[in-house]
């Protein structure tokens, strides 16, 4: 009847809409693209009642110059093409075309074969024999895969040809209906949405994974920073505990003995005054403890200067043998008190005794190592200083028979504020700065230090220092060495606005036989110096408003004072530019706090140099 075709058409339309809704619903409910494509291929094949339905997938948009392809997915991918990635068959009698693609040489002779797909057009071939009767290559390829008719709908994602949705009729030709064409194209459009959605989901997942990884890394970094802060806080607490002990002990001694001297040396009753011998002993104790406090403070300042990159080396030529003997002489008393034998193993030939380096810093390095060796060596033990030369290097080795260091504690040895025992229960005194500063000073000389140790047997520290080129001198000026046994004589002008420092310098130089004139105001001192004509002028470089620099400039430019020798008193933290300005106009300089013997040596050398120039 007439109603029969109409009813069938309506039924088919309803089924198409139902299947489209199912595909759409699955796309909305699932993010698994392989599952969506596999299900869609199965259901569409069943609905269209075709022998085979496949998805051909490109790796990137089709170009006009494709490369020849091999029928394997790996080869196809490497060459920039794709392959059939999804397939549904009506029965096992239908051959599989999974992972097979069309070959270039078969496509080049088919007009507009791919350009239609790029424009979004659906291609329907009812009978391949009739349509491709002039294209033998393509026809053979289709026959080999049992294709008698095909319907192709492009899958376009973001205006790019992502792939093709292809229906194959394998056993006989088939006339494709417009409704079937429209349906397959609609399915392809929905699949394109699913593919785009999956792509966005993958990007979001990638971003989430990246963010999650960054969060993990950031969290770990924060944990590491927290641990470092906690370790630094612990080190600070231990350092403060150590310093409170190290400073309090000598300060208590100094204050106590000074109070005793004030009370019993200047009282009204002479019968209650302390004997001279005891006064001298008290004064010696005060001096020793004051020196110890100064060394502690200097260690802290030196380490801060090294770490800030502001400490410069004063390179001078000096005698290694004299340095070694001076060190042992200065440490003999400590070794005697500890009942430790201190020895020197000298292996340097006389012709190689001279060395170029910062003598003060080298002495500081060896003093720290030797004093540590004595401190950590029990009674009856031995500390040996060995010295030898290797090409341009000098090698110092300090070996002791002390308590030794365990292997797990060696990495802590050269760290700041680290001691091998907790400050609250430690047996040995110390701030934990000595070895840290020692290593920094060695590295500043471009040298290295190594340590070997066995618990209960002792330790051996070896230091390699290369000779320093004189071109690297950045502070200090080498002056002819004076003979300190000569009788000091001459006039010295001192420009200093701090009474305590001026009093100390005046007493040191006056006791040595110099006539010292103390001038407080730099602005009025210039005229007085021109009249007095001293051989040497000592100027505090930290005078207000750069008075020290301006005064020195005027003295150098004056015809009456141009030849006078100038010694500057400065600090290690002087900025590089100011230090360079100072070195251009002065003859020598000294760092505060002042060492009496060093001051005498410098002044005597300058006076001698002035006299020799006359």
MIKEDREN-894085 format. One record per residue (C-alpha): residue in one letter; residue number from 1; x, y negated, z. Coordinates in steps of 0.001 Angstrom, whole numbers, plus 524288, in hexadecimal, padded with zeros to 5 digits. Example, Ala and Ser with C-alpha at 12.3 -4.5 7.8 and 13.67 -1.06 7.14 Angstrom:
REM MIKEDREN-894085
[A,1,[8300C,81194,81E78]]
[S,2,[83566,80424,81BE4]]
REM end
This chain:
REM MIKEDREN-894085
[X,1,[80000,80000,80000]]
[X,2,[803D4,7F1A7,7FF04]]
[X,3,[80526,7F058,80DBF]]
[X,4,[80F69,7FB01,80E94]]
[X,5,[81B0C,7F30C,80907]]
[X,6,[816FF,7E735,810F2]]
[X,7,[816AB,7EF36,81D6C]]
[X,8,[823ED,7F51D,81A81]]
[X,9,[829B2,7E7A9,817BF]]
[X,10,[82436,7E265,8247E]]
[X,11,[82941,7EE31,82BE9]]
[X,12,[836BE,7EC89,825EE]]
[X,13,[836D0,7DE10,82963]]
[X,14,[83306,7E121,83762]]
[X,15,[83DDD,7EB33,83851]]
[X,16,[847B6,7E19A,832D0]]
[X,17,[843D5,7D768,83CDF]]
[X,18,[84446,7E18D,847B6]]
[X,19,[851EC,7E5D8,843C9]]
[X,20,[8568F,7D7C2,842B3]]
[X,21,[85134,7D528,85046]]
[X,22,[8584A,7E122,85575]]
[X,23,[86519,7DCB5,84F7E]]
[X,24,[86304,7CEE3,854A4]]
[X,25,[85F95,7D3FF,86229]]
[X,26,[86B9E,7DC9E,86289]]
[X,27,[87423,7D12C,85E6E]]
[X,28,[86EB0,7C923,869AA]]
[X,29,[8700F,7D404,873AC]]
[X,30,[87D7C,7D936,87036]]
[X,31,[88AD7,7D333,86E2F]]
[X,32,[8909D,7DFEA,8691E]]
[X,33,[89246,7DD3E,85A97]]
[X,34,[895EE,7EB50,856B7]]
[X,35,[88978,7F055,85D1E]]
[X,36,[8811D,7E60A,85654]]
[X,37,[886E6,7E8E3,848ED]]
[X,38,[8864D,7F7A6,84A77]]
[X,39,[87808,7F74C,84EC4]]
[X,40,[87439,7EDB6,84415]]
[X,41,[87A8F,7F5FB,83979]]
[X,42,[87364,80241,83E0F]]
[X,43,[86604,7FBC9,83F22]]
[X,44,[866E2,7F417,83273]]
[X,45,[86B20,80036,82AE9]]
[X,46,[85FA2,807AC,83086]]
[X,47,[8560B,7FCBB,82D96]]
[X,48,[85A8D,7FAAE,81F88]]
[X,49,[85B80,80964,81D98]]
[X,50,[86886,80812,816C7]]
[X,51,[872D4,812B0,8160B]]
[X,52,[87D7C,80A7A,81C17]]
[X,53,[87EC1,7FD22,82293]]
[X,54,[88C19,7F734,82557]]
[X,55,[89280,7EAC7,82A24]]
[X,56,[89E6E,7E647,822BB]]
[X,57,[8A671,7DD08,82B2F]]
[X,58,[8B065,7D2F6,82698]]
[X,59,[8BB55,7CEB3,82F97]]
[X,60,[8BA75,7C0A7,82AEA]]
[X,61,[8B307,7B911,8207B]]
[X,62,[8B45D,7BEA1,812DA]]
[X,63,[8BE34,7B7CF,80A15]]
[X,64,[8BE7E,7B71E,7FB7E]]
[X,65,[8CB2F,7BEC7,7FAEA]]
[X,66,[8C93A,7CB26,802DD]]
[X,67,[8D424,7D4FA,80451]]
[X,68,[8D341,7E32F,8001B]]
[X,69,[8CDCC,7EB88,80B04]]
[X,70,[8CFC8,7F934,81003]]
[X,71,[8C433,80148,81501]]
[X,72,[8C8FC,800D8,82319]]
[X,73,[8C541,7F6C1,82D30]]
[X,74,[8D345,7F451,831A8]]
[X,75,[8D881,7F1B6,823FE]]
[X,76,[8CCB0,7E9A5,8206F]]
[X,77,[8CE32,7E156,82C83]]
[X,78,[8DCAD,7DF11,82A1E]]
[X,79,[8D9C9,7DA71,81C38]]
[X,80,[8CF50,7D0CB,82067]]
[X,81,[8C332,7D888,81C51]]
[X,82,[8B98C,7E06A,8242F]]
[X,83,[8B2A0,7ED52,82335]]
[X,84,[8A5DC,7F442,8260F]]
[X,85,[8A4F3,7F41F,834D9]]
[X,86,[89708,7F90B,8376A]]
[X,87,[88F65,80394,8305E]]
[X,88,[8826C,80AD6,83184]]
[X,89,[87EEE,8168D,828AD]]
[X,90,[87220,81D6A,82608]]
[X,91,[878B1,82ACE,82689]]
[X,92,[885C2,83187,826A0]]
[X,93,[88428,833EC,8181E]]
[X,94,[88736,825AF,815F6]]
[X,95,[895E7,82340,815BF]]
[X,96,[89BCB,819C6,81F74]]
[X,97,[8A1B9,80D06,81ADB]]
[X,98,[8A62B,80879,82843]]
[X,99,[8B300,800E4,8273A]]
[X,100,[8B253,80049,81849]]
[X,101,[8B247,7F37C,810A8]]
[X,102,[8B0FA,7EFC9,80269]]
[X,103,[8BDB8,7EDFE,7FB15]]
[X,104,[8C1F3,7E140,7F517]]
[X,105,[8C40C,7E653,7E760]]
[X,106,[8B5F8,7EAD3,7E704]]
[X,107,[8B0AE,7DD9C,7EB83]]
[X,108,[8B852,7D48C,7E298]]
[X,109,[8B038,7D868,7D6CA]]
[X,110,[8A2FE,7D697,7DD85]]
[X,111,[89E83,7C87D,7DB85]]
[X,112,[89A31,7C100,7E7B2]]
[X,113,[89ACB,7CD59,7EFF5]]
[X,114,[89F4E,7C661,7FC43]]
[X,115,[89BC9,7B834,7F9CF]]
[X,116,[88D68,7BB9E,7FB16]]
[X,117,[88FF4,7C128,80892]]
[X,118,[8972D,7B4F4,80CA1]]
[X,119,[88B3B,7ACF9,808BB]]
[X,120,[88292,7B5B9,8111C]]
[X,121,[87BBF,7BCB4,805DF]]
[X,122,[876B5,7CA98,806CC]]
[X,123,[87AE4,7D3A1,7FBB3]]
[X,124,[8720F,7DECE,7F794]]
[X,125,[8768D,7E963,7EE0E]]
[X,126,[86BB7,7F2EC,7EA73]]
[X,127,[87442,7FBBD,7E20D]]
[X,128,[882FF,7FAC7,7E285]]
[X,129,[88464,80242,7D5AB]]
[X,130,[87CAC,7F817,7CE69]]
[X,131,[881FB,7EC22,7D588]]
[X,132,[89074,7EFF1,7D528]]
[X,133,[890C7,7F78B,7C85F]]
[X,134,[89BA4,7EEA6,7C37C]]
[X,135,[8A392,7EF52,7D023]]
[X,136,[8A937,7FCF5,7D023]]
[X,137,[8B220,7FB12,7DBE6]]
[X,138,[8A744,7F668,7E4CF]]
[X,139,[89DC3,8007E,7DF9B]]
[X,140,[8A742,80BA1,7E273]]
[X,141,[8A93C,80654,7F038]]
[X,142,[89A85,805FF,7F297]]
[X,143,[89892,813AA,7ED17]]
[X,144,[8A387,818CB,7F5A9]]
[X,145,[89BDF,81418,8017E]]
[X,146,[88E95,8189A,7FC69]]
[X,147,[88925,80AEE,7FA5E]]
[X,148,[87DDB,80A7E,7F07F]]
[X,149,[877A9,7FDB8,7F52A]]
[X,150,[87B7B,7F362,7FF1A]]
[X,151,[875F7,7E7A1,80608]]
[X,152,[87FD2,7DE15,80BEC]]
[X,153,[87D24,7D2D9,81575]]
[X,154,[8885F,7CA13,819EB]]
[X,155,[88B2B,7C7D3,82862]]
[X,156,[88F7E,7B9AD,82998]]
[X,157,[894D2,7B4D8,83695]]
[X,158,[8982C,7A668,83822]]
[X,159,[897A6,7A46D,8295A]]
[X,160,[8A188,7AF42,8272E]]
[X,161,[89F20,7BC69,820CA]]
[X,162,[8A0CF,7C5A2,82C57]]
[X,163,[89BF2,7D206,82580]]
[X,164,[8917E,7D8D7,81D86]]
[X,165,[88584,7E0B9,82170]]
[X,166,[8841D,7EB08,816AA]]
[X,167,[8794E,7F4EA,81413]]
[X,168,[87CE1,80098,80B56]]
[X,169,[873B0,80982,803F8]]
[X,170,[87C06,81578,80124]]
[X,171,[87381,81FA7,7FA62]]
[X,172,[86C31,81772,7F051]]
[X,173,[86A59,8097F,7EBA7]]
[X,174,[86109,800DD,7F359]]
[X,175,[85958,7F4D9,7F03B]]
[X,176,[85B22,7EB72,7FB78]]
[X,177,[84F22,7E3CD,7FF97]]
[X,178,[84F7F,7D563,802E2]]
[X,179,[84AB7,7D89F,8107F]]
[X,180,[85643,7E1CC,8124B]]
[X,181,[85FBC,7D770,80D84]]
[X,182,[859FD,7CD3C,816A5]]
[X,183,[859F2,7D6D2,821F4]]
[X,184,[86841,7DAAF,82019]]
[X,185,[86C11,7CC56,81EFD]]
[X,186,[86493,7C92C,82B7A]]
[X,187,[86B79,7D44B,8328B]]
[X,188,[8789A,7CF26,82D99]]
[X,189,[87564,7C193,832D4]]
[X,190,[871D9,7C721,8402F]]
[X,191,[87E5A,7CF0E,84054]]
[X,192,[885E5,7C2A1,83D1D]]
[X,193,[87FC9,7BC71,8492B]]
[X,194,[883C7,7C83F,85144]]
[X,195,[891AE,7C78F,84C05]]
[X,196,[892B0,7B8FE,84ED3]]
[X,197,[88D05,7BB05,85C48]]
[X,198,[896CA,7C5E7,85F06]]
[X,199,[8A1CC,7BD28,85A51]]
[X,200,[89DAF,7B265,86395]]
[X,201,[89C4B,7BC2D,86E93]]
[X,202,[8A9FF,7C155,86BD8]]
[X,203,[8AF53,7B378,86C13]]
[X,204,[8A877,7B0C5,878EC]]
[X,205,[8ADB6,7BD7D,87E76]]
[X,206,[8BB59,7B9F2,879E0]]
[X,207,[8BA1A,7AC96,8801B]]
[X,208,[8B4EE,7B2BF,88C99]]
[X,209,[8C02B,7BC5F,88CBF]]
[X,210,[8C9C4,7B161,88A4F]]
[X,211,[8C3A6,7A928,894FC]]
[X,212,[8C360,7B4CC,89E19]]
[X,213,[8D1B3,7B76B,89B51]]
[X,214,[8D4D0,7A92E,89DA2]]
[X,215,[8CD2F,7A97C,8AA53]]
[X,216,[8D4C0,7B59F,8AE6E]]
[X,217,[8E1AC,7AF46,8AABF]]
[X,218,[8DDE1,7A28C,8B158]]
[X,219,[8D979,7A9C4,8BD7B]]
[X,220,[8E645,7B131,8BDC6]]
[X,221,[8EDB9,7A486,8BBCD]]
[X,222,[8E644,79E69,8C715]]
[X,223,[8E919,7AA41,8CF7E]]
[X,224,[8F77A,7A976,8CBED]]
[X,225,[8F770,79AE7,8CECA]]
[X,226,[8F0C0,79D85,8DBC8]]
[X,227,[8FACD,7A7D4,8DF3D]]
[X,228,[905B4,79E94,8DB39]]
[X,229,[8FFA7,793BA,8E363]]
[X,230,[8FE3C,79CE3,8EEEE]]
[X,231,[90C4E,7A155,8ED43]]
[X,232,[910C0,7932B,8EC4A]]
[X,233,[908CC,78FB9,8F84A]]
[X,234,[90EB6,79B25,8FFA7]]
[X,235,[91C4E,7972B,8FB2C]]
[X,236,[91974,78940,8FF85]]
[X,237,[914DE,78DFB,90CD4]]
[X,238,[920D3,7967F,90E5A]]
[X,239,[92979,78B56,909DA]]
[X,240,[92367,781EE,91391]]
[X,241,[924E8,78BFB,91E4D]]
[X,242,[9330B,78E1C,91A68]]
[X,243,[93619,77FA1,91927]]
[X,244,[92F94,77C8C,92627]]
[X,245,[938E0,7862F,92C7D]]
[X,246,[944D0,78220,924B7]]
[X,247,[9429E,7739E,9274D]]
[X,248,[93D92,77483,9352C]]
[X,249,[94927,77C49,93A59]]
[X,250,[9541F,772BB,936A8]]
[X,251,[94B77,766E1,93944]]
[X,252,[94876,76BC0,946F0]]
[X,253,[956ED,76DB2,94931]]
[X,254,[95A73,7602E,943F9]]
[X,255,[94FE5,75933,94BC8]]
[X,256,[952BB,760C6,95834]]
[X,257,[9615B,75EBB,95802]]
[X,258,[96020,7507F,953EC]]
[X,259,[956EF,74E38,95F6A]]
[X,260,[96089,754FD,96882]]
[X,261,[96BAE,74C84,963BA]]
[X,262,[963B2,7401D,9654E]]
[X,263,[95FC8,743E7,9730C]]
[X,264,[96CAC,748D6,9787F]]
[X,265,[976AC,740E2,9710B]]
[X,266,[97186,73340,973AB]]
[X,267,[96BD0,73486,98143]]
[X,268,[96F1E,72B9A,98CB0]]
[X,269,[97579,7365F,994A1]]
[X,270,[98269,739D4,98E45]]
[X,271,[9836A,74622,99675]]
[X,272,[977C2,74BEF,98F44]]
[X,273,[97CE1,74954,981A1]]
[X,274,[97FD4,754CE,978A0]]
[X,275,[98E06,758BA,976C8]]
[X,276,[99438,7541B,96A23]]
[X,277,[99600,7621D,9655E]]
[X,278,[98785,764DB,96701]]
[X,279,[983FE,7581E,96047]]
[X,280,[98C7D,75BD7,954C4]]
[X,281,[98649,7694C,95441]]
[X,282,[978AA,7634F,9546D]]
[X,283,[97C51,759C2,949AB]]
[X,284,[981F7,764CB,94181]]
[X,285,[9754F,76C70,94337]]
[X,286,[96D5F,76094,93F34]]
[X,287,[975FC,75ECA,93339]]
[X,288,[974E2,76D26,92F54]]
[X,289,[96623,76D4D,930C3]]
[X,290,[964EA,7608B,92968]]
[X,291,[96D1E,7663B,91E78]]
[X,292,[96466,77248,91E56]]
[X,293,[9583E,769C2,91D30]]
[X,294,[95E80,7622F,91219]]
[X,295,[96195,76EC4,90AD7]]
[X,296,[9537A,77364,90C26]]
[X,297,[94E2D,766A3,906DA]]
[X,298,[95834,76671,8FBE2]]
[X,299,[9544C,7743B,8F7CC]]
[X,300,[94616,77011,8F6A3]]
[X,301,[94997,763BE,8EF0A]]
[X,302,[95308,76AF1,8E61E]]
[X,303,[94913,77570,8E2D5]]
[X,304,[93EA6,76B4F,8DFC8]]
[X,305,[94849,76404,8D70C]]
[X,306,[94C09,77057,8CFAB]]
[X,307,[93DE6,77442,8CD67]]
[X,308,[93A6C,76681,8C8FB]]
[X,309,[945B8,766DA,8BF4A]]
[X,310,[94BF7,75AD7,8C56E]]
[X,311,[9582A,760EB,8CB43]]
[X,312,[96411,75EB4,8C2C0]]
[X,313,[97166,764D5,8C3E5]]
[X,314,[97D91,75CFB,8C6D6]]
[X,315,[987A7,7643D,8BEB7]]
[X,316,[9958C,76301,8C3AE]]
[X,317,[9A232,76A6D,8C32C]]
[X,318,[9A564,7713E,8CFF3]]
[X,319,[9ADAE,77C24,8D59C]]
[X,320,[9A6D8,78923,8D7BA]]
[X,321,[9B0CC,78D83,8E1D7]]
[X,322,[9AF2B,78138,8E9FF]]
[X,323,[9A073,7827C,8E942]]
[X,324,[9A0F5,790A7,8EDC2]]
[X,325,[9AA27,78D9B,8F902]]
[X,326,[9A1E3,78206,8FD4B]]
[X,327,[995DB,78AB3,8FD81]]
[X,328,[99C42,79530,905B2]]
[X,329,[9A1D6,78B02,90EE0]]
[X,330,[9947D,784C9,910F3]]
[X,331,[98E0A,7920D,91366]]
[X,332,[99879,79801,91C1A]]
[X,333,[991D4,79316,92872]]
[X,334,[984B8,798F6,92474]]
[X,335,[98B51,7A5E7,92133]]
[X,336,[992A0,7A5B1,92E2B]]
[X,337,[9862F,7A343,935E2]]
[X,338,[97FAA,7AE7D,92E8A]]
[X,339,[98BD5,7B6F8,93048]]
[X,340,[98C4F,7B93B,92198]]
[X,341,[998E2,7BA06,919AB]]
[X,342,[99954,7B006,90E9A]]
[X,343,[9A2E7,7B315,90399]]
[X,344,[9A717,7AD50,8F68B]]
[X,345,[9AAA0,7B631,8EB24]]
[X,346,[9B169,7ACC5,8E1B3]]
[X,347,[9B396,7B1BA,8D3D0]]
[X,348,[9B561,7A511,8CC2E]]
[X,349,[9C2DE,7A268,8C63A]]
[X,350,[9C89A,79501,8C995]]
[X,351,[9C795,7900B,8BB9D]]
[X,352,[9B8C5,79234,8BBC5]]
[X,353,[9B619,78C23,8C90F]]
[X,354,[9AFF6,77FBE,8C383]]
[X,355,[9A187,78007,8C033]]
[X,356,[99784,77643,8BB16]]
[X,357,[98A60,775FF,8C217]]
[X,358,[982E7,76EBC,8CC98]]
[X,359,[98BF4,7718E,8D804]]
[X,360,[981F6,76DBE,8E24E]]
[X,361,[9778C,776B1,8DC86]]
[X,362,[980F8,78218,8DAB2]]
[X,363,[984FA,7808C,8E8D9]]
[X,364,[9769C,78041,8ECA0]]
[X,365,[9740E,78CDA,8E507]]
[X,366,[97F41,79434,8EB6A]]
[X,367,[97C81,78E99,8F8E1]]
[X,368,[96E80,793A4,8F854]]
[X,369,[972D1,7A138,8F410]]
[X,370,[97DDD,7A240,8FDFB]]
[X,371,[9760C,79CE7,90971]]
[X,372,[96AFE,7A654,90631]]
[X,373,[974B0,7B181,905A2]]
[X,374,[97A13,7ADF1,91308]]
[X,375,[96C8A,7ABF0,918C8]]
[X,376,[96751,7B923,91460]]
[X,377,[9738F,7C0EF,917A9]]
[X,378,[973FB,7C721,92542]]
[X,379,[97F94,7C64C,92E77]]
[X,380,[98BC2,7CCFD,9295F]]
[X,381,[9876C,7CB70,91B3B]]
[X,382,[98E77,7C52E,90FE8]]
[X,383,[98B8A,7BAAF,905B0]]
[X,384,[99473,7B981,8F9CB]]
[X,385,[9952C,7AE92,8EFC0]]
[X,386,[99B22,7B32D,8E2EF]]
[X,387,[99EDD,7A9B1,8D827]]
[X,388,[9A3AF,7ACD5,8CA6A]]
[X,389,[9A328,7A73D,8BCA0]]
[X,390,[99CF7,7AD0A,8B05E]]
[X,391,[9A008,7A506,8A427]]
[X,392,[998FC,797F4,8A62C]]
[X,393,[991EA,79CF1,8B240]]
[X,394,[9951C,79D2F,8C09A]]
[X,395,[98F44,7A87D,8C843]]
[X,396,[98C46,7A78D,8D6C2]]
[X,397,[9886F,7B3BC,8DE23]]
[X,398,[983C0,7B3CD,8EC3D]]
[X,399,[98302,7C15E,8F237]]
[X,400,[97EED,7C474,90021]]
[X,401,[97CDC,7D079,90898]]
[X,402,[9702E,7CB26,90E08]]
[X,403,[96257,7D01B,90F9A]]
[X,404,[95FCC,7D107,900EB]]
[X,405,[9536A,7CE64,8F93A]]
[X,406,[94946,7D85E,8F504]]
[X,407,[94643,7D987,8E679]]
[X,408,[93819,7D53A,8E815]]
[X,409,[93C89,7C885,8EE84]]
[X,410,[946C9,7C4D8,8E45B]]
[X,411,[93CDF,7BDC1,8DB88]]
[X,412,[9399F,7B4BA,8E701]]
[X,413,[947C0,7B16D,8E9A7]]
[X,414,[948C4,7A520,8E149]]
[X,415,[93AEF,7A00B,8E370]]
[X,416,[93858,793B4,8EB25]]
[X,417,[9348E,794A4,8F969]]
[X,418,[9364C,7A368,8F90F]]
[X,419,[93D02,7AACE,903D8]]
[X,420,[93DD9,7B95E,9051C]]
[X,421,[9375F,7B889,9124C]]
[X,422,[92B4B,7B126,916C6]]
[X,423,[92F00,7A44A,91D39]]
[X,424,[9274D,7A7B4,92966]]
[X,425,[92F3A,7B3D9,92C59]]
[X,426,[93BDD,7B142,9250F]]
[X,427,[948E0,7B402,92B0F]]
[X,428,[950F8,7AB1D,9227A]]
[X,429,[94FE4,79C6A,920E7]]
[X,430,[94DD7,795CD,913D4]]
[X,431,[94416,78E64,90B79]]
[X,432,[943D1,7979B,8FFEA]]
[X,433,[948EC,78CC1,8F70B]]
[X,434,[9575B,7901A,8F654]]
[X,435,[95724,79AF0,8EC2B]]
[X,436,[94C58,79465,8E445]]
[X,437,[9548C,7880D,8E35D]]
[X,438,[960C1,79023,8E0A8]]
[X,439,[95A87,796A9,8D4DA]]
[X,440,[9558C,7899A,8CFB4]]
[X,441,[9630C,78374,8D0C8]]
[X,442,[96958,78F11,8C9FA]]
[X,443,[95FA4,78E32,8BEBF]]
[X,444,[961EB,77F88,8BE03]]
[X,445,[97023,7830C,8BB21]]
[X,446,[96B13,78CA8,8B0BB]]
[X,447,[97000,797CD,8B91F]]
[X,448,[969A9,7A3DF,8BED4]]
[X,449,[9691F,7AB6A,8CB96]]
[X,450,[96736,7B9E6,8CE13]]
[X,451,[96591,7C163,8DAB6]]
[X,452,[9679F,7CF86,8DE92]]
[X,453,[96391,7D436,8EBF2]]
[X,454,[96195,7E07E,8F3FC]]
[X,455,[95A24,7E00D,900BB]]
[X,456,[96352,7E252,90C1B]]
[X,457,[96F98,7E12B,903C3]]
[X,458,[96FE7,7D310,8FF2F]]
[X,459,[96E24,7CA48,8F363]]
[X,460,[97673,7C53E,8E835]]
[X,461,[9733F,7B865,8E146]]
[X,462,[97A73,7B579,8D48B]]
[X,463,[97A2E,7A7EB,8CE56]]
[X,464,[97EEC,7A49E,8C08F]]
[X,465,[98130,79629,8BDC6]]
[X,466,[985E5,7911A,8B08B]]
[X,467,[98F49,785B6,8B031]]
[X,468,[987BE,77934,8ADCA]]
[X,469,[98BB2,7700B,8A2AC]]
[X,470,[98F69,76278,8A738]]
[X,471,[98600,75CF3,89D2A]]
[X,472,[97ADF,76134,8A5EA]]
[X,473,[97EE3,757F3,8B0E7]]
[X,474,[9728A,75068,8B440]]
[X,475,[975CB,74B19,8C1AD]]
[X,476,[981F7,74726,8C91D]]
[X,477,[98F0C,742D6,8C3D2]]
[X,478,[99BA8,74A44,8C63D]]
[X,479,[9A5A5,741CE,8CCFF]]
[X,480,[9B3E6,744A6,8CFD2]]
[X,481,[9B4D9,74CA0,8DC24]]
[X,482,[9BA94,744DC,8E74D]]
[X,483,[9C381,74981,8F1E5]]
[X,484,[9BB57,7485D,8FE4B]]
[X,485,[9C77D,7482B,906B9]]
[X,486,[9CAEE,73A78,901C9]]
[X,487,[9C863,72F6A,90B23]]
[X,488,[9BBA1,728EC,9073B]]
[X,489,[9BC3C,71A46,90534]]
[X,490,[9B48C,71027,8FDD3]]
[X,491,[9A7CC,70894,8FE1D]]
[X,492,[99A98,70E9B,8FB3B]]
[X,493,[98DFE,706DC,8F97A]]
[X,494,[98166,70DD3,8FD0C]]
[X,495,[97457,7091A,8F7A0]]
[X,496,[969EB,7104D,8FF75]]
[X,497,[95CF4,70BB1,90535]]
[X,498,[95AEA,71761,90E48]]
[X,499,[961B3,71544,91B3D]]
[X,500,[9632D,723BB,91ED8]]
[X,501,[96A0C,72744,91221]]
[X,502,[97267,71B01,9125F]]
[X,503,[976B4,71D8D,92068]]
[X,504,[97A86,72B8E,91D1B]]
[X,505,[98284,7278F,91128]]
[X,506,[98932,71C73,91860]]
[X,507,[98D30,72575,92382]]
[X,508,[9925E,72FF8,91A49]]
[X,509,[99A77,72692,91223]]
[X,510,[99F11,71E4A,91D9E]]
[X,511,[9A3BA,72A7F,924B6]]
[X,512,[9AB73,72E03,9186E]]
[X,513,[9B258,720BA,91855]]
[X,514,[9AA55,71904,90E6F]]
[X,515,[9A59A,70B38,91055]]
[X,516,[996F8,70BBC,90DCE]]
[X,517,[98E44,70009,90AF7]]
[X,518,[97FC2,702C0,90C19]]
[X,519,[9770E,6FA76,9035D]]
[X,520,[9685E,6FBD6,904EB]]
[X,521,[962B7,6F2E7,8FA71]]
[X,522,[966E3,6F61F,8EC89]]
[X,523,[9635E,6E88A,8E787]]
[X,524,[96CFE,6E1C8,8F0C4]]
[X,525,[976E9,6ECDB,8F083]]
[X,526,[97BA1,6E965,8E2DD]]
[X,527,[98212,6DC9A,8E6FF]]
[X,528,[98811,6E2E6,8F30E]]
[X,529,[98DDB,6EE01,8EB03]]
[X,530,[993DE,6E43E,8E197]]
[X,531,[99A96,6DD98,8ED1D]]
[X,532,[99E82,6E9DC,8F4A8]]
[X,533,[9A347,6F17A,8E8B7]]
[X,534,[9A202,6FF4E,8EE50]]
[X,535,[9A841,70ADC,8E775]]
[X,536,[99BB6,712EF,8E82E]]
[X,537,[98D4A,70FB2,8E97B]]
[X,538,[98356,71968,8EEA7]]
[X,539,[97598,7161C,8E9DF]]
[X,540,[968CE,71C81,8EDB5]]
[X,541,[96248,71F0B,8E083]]
[X,542,[954C8,71F3A,8E6E1]]
[X,543,[95509,710D9,8EA8C]]
[X,544,[947F2,70A03,8E7FF]]
[X,545,[94479,704D0,8DA73]]
[X,546,[95027,70AF8,8D3A4]]
[X,547,[9597F,701E6,8DAF3]]
[X,548,[9640F,70C57,8DACA]]
[X,549,[96402,70D53,8CBEF]]
[X,550,[96344,6FE9A,8C9C2]]
[X,551,[96E2A,6FC15,8D381]]
[X,552,[976E4,70649,8CD21]]
[X,553,[97467,70066,8BFB8]]
[X,554,[97872,6F2F6,8C4AD]]
[X,555,[984C1,6F864,8CB0E]]
[X,556,[988C0,6FF2D,8BE7D]]
[X,557,[986C2,6F2EC,8B65A]]
[X,558,[98E12,6E9E9,8BFAF]]
[X,559,[99C6D,6E755,8BCDF]]
[X,560,[99FDB,6E762,8CB5D]]
[X,561,[9991C,6F438,8CEE6]]
[X,562,[99940,6FBA9,8C20B]]
[X,563,[9A3D6,7050C,8C691]]
[X,564,[99E44,70838,8D3FA]]
[X,565,[99ABE,71685,8D647]]
[X,566,[98C6D,7193D,8D92C]]
[X,567,[986FB,724F1,8E080]]
[X,568,[97826,726A2,8DFEE]]
[X,569,[97021,72D49,8EA87]]
[X,570,[96499,73410,8E41E]]
[X,571,[95B1F,73F6E,8E52C]]
[X,572,[959F5,74C15,8DD45]]
[X,573,[94C17,74891,8D8ED]]
[X,574,[95045,73C5E,8D198]]
[X,575,[9494F,73BF8,8C441]]
[X,576,[951EC,73F9B,8B8BC]]
[X,577,[95147,73217,8B280]]
[X,578,[95544,72B2F,8BF15]]
[X,579,[9600D,73524,8C163]]
[X,580,[9655F,732BD,8B3B8]]
[X,581,[9653C,72407,8B617]]
[X,582,[96C58,725EA,8C2F8]]
[X,583,[976EC,72E9A,8BD32]]
[X,584,[979E0,72462,8B2C4]]
[X,585,[97D78,719CF,8BCA7]]
[X,586,[982E0,720C2,8C8C5]]
[X,587,[98F99,7281C,8CAA3]]
[X,588,[98A36,732E1,8D33D]]
[X,589,[97E5F,73624,8DB7A]]
[X,590,[97A62,73E03,8E75F]]
[X,591,[96D96,7448B,8EAB3]]
[X,592,[966FF,741B0,8F78B]]
[X,593,[96806,746AA,90227]]
[X,594,[9765D,74322,902CB]]
[X,595,[980F6,74CEF,905FE]]
[X,596,[98B9D,7457D,90D97]]
[X,597,[9973E,74C8C,90771]]
[X,598,[9918B,74B61,8F9CF]]
[X,599,[98F73,73CD4,8FBF0]]
[X,600,[99D88,73B22,90066]]
[X,601,[9A2A7,742B9,8F4AE]]
[X,602,[99ACC,73AB1,8EAF3]]
[X,603,[99E5F,72D97,8F115]]
[X,604,[9ACCC,73128,8F206]]
[X,605,[9ACCB,7359C,8E3C3]]
[X,606,[9A678,728E8,8DF4D]]
[X,607,[9AFC3,7205F,8E746]]
[X,608,[9BB5C,727F0,8E1E0]]
[X,609,[9B619,72664,8D40B]]
[X,610,[9B456,717B4,8D635]]
[X,611,[9C24A,71643,8DB46]]
[X,612,[9C7E8,71E17,8CFF0]]
[X,613,[9C136,71519,8C62D]]
[X,614,[9C76F,708C0,8CBB3]]
REM end
